[in-house]
């Protein structure tokens, strides 16, 4: 019997071996030619799929995007704290710091929970999605990235081949933070802090999320460069619609509903510190390189061009604005240099990755001139109180920049304007037929149709729930003491 054991064991081994899965053959190492093609794709920020090697994070592109994300956040903290803080009166300086910090915290958590997914997801457009989800897909992304599920070191190749999705997520978060913060320059010195936070929360869901997906989402309604099914093939490189128009036109609606500051037009309301405002302007200008050049999502030639055009447009507008002041009044103001610089940087934001150096000077000069008129003559004629000229600078220059982008955009500056998506959705035809500016006008119109009614509704909801303004006595005392129990400047012996 014992002699049967070896035969029985051998038989069992053969039987079980026939039903166990075969071990996978080792993966063949990429050839030298594949590696060379992959390296070239990384260098040029191209799709590596044809090389047969999966896309992975590139150290150089990732490093640039991490710096860019930090630069854009630096625009809010401390850029806008300094810029807005210096432009208001001394008794309201901390109220500007508080709203910058408070909105940063609120938006970051919304972005983590649902915001990123609703903007940059695409599950609503997948084959298994419901009919309602498919109908929503041009306006909202999806649910697959809720609570940043599966947002890690691998790239999201819908948007970038060479950076981790986690870095892309944080970069886009910094845009989501600064946009609602900008709005409240229009309501500065007269809007309660709790009203600011509730307004920002509602506005982020009802305006920012759908608008950003429409313009930049992979299935977005107006994403002309990357969505082959875009109904309106508009172009917006770094946020002319998403940030500048969104905050500027919403600010106009808010300040009209809110009403003027007590004493507006009857007593001086000068900036309490042009030194702080000037430093803030410098921080914003430097941060704008991350904002604009970073929107290439890689350290490549398009980013380098955006870096150049951003500089030239900011410089052109920073010269034009005080030059007009000098011709009219005999003195160029520091506030004019600051306002002009911001207007030029706003104007070039949608265009920076699509125009050349000459186009940037045109955009900057036009933005500086038109925003100057909006912040002086138009504001006086319409008699509205936009405290820090958010509409006159961001709303007007952002709109001007979008129109000029449609006129001055060139495939020599950005070959993606002739890519496969552009061929399918009509962007290439519009560019070559010189009708892209008409497409841009359509996109501007749709943006306004979303912004104006939604902001009007949100403002009235907040007014009904918590009220918008403090009493006249509190406003005269200042928001720092009433809302925060602190003063910006104290003498301690």
Buried (B, 14 or more C-beta within 10 A) or exposed (E): EEEEEEEEEEEEEEEEEEEEEEEEEEEEEBEEEBEEBBBEBBBEBBEBEEBEBEBBBBEEBBEBBBBBBBBBBBBBBBBBBBBBBBBBBBBBBBBBBBBBBBBBEBBBEBBBEBBBBBBBBBBBBBEEBEEEBBEBBBBBBBBBBBEBEEBEEBBBBBBBBBBBBBBBBBBBBBBBBBBBBBBBBBBBBBBBBBBBBBBBBBBBBBBBBBBBBBBBBBBBBBBBBBBBBBBBBBBBBBBBBBBBBBBBBBBBBBBBBBBBBBEBEEEEBEBBBBEBBBBBBBBBBEBBBBBBBBBBBBBBBBBEBBBBBBBBBBBBBBBBBBBBBEEEEEEBBBBBBBBBBBBBBBBBBBBBBBBBEEBBBBBBBBBBBBBBEBBBEBBEEEEBBBBBBBBBBBBBBBBBBBBBBBBBBEBEBBEBBEBEBBEBBBBBBBBEEEEBBEBBBBBBEBBBEBBBEBBBEBBEBBBEEEEBBBEEEBBEEBBBBBBBEEBBEEEEE
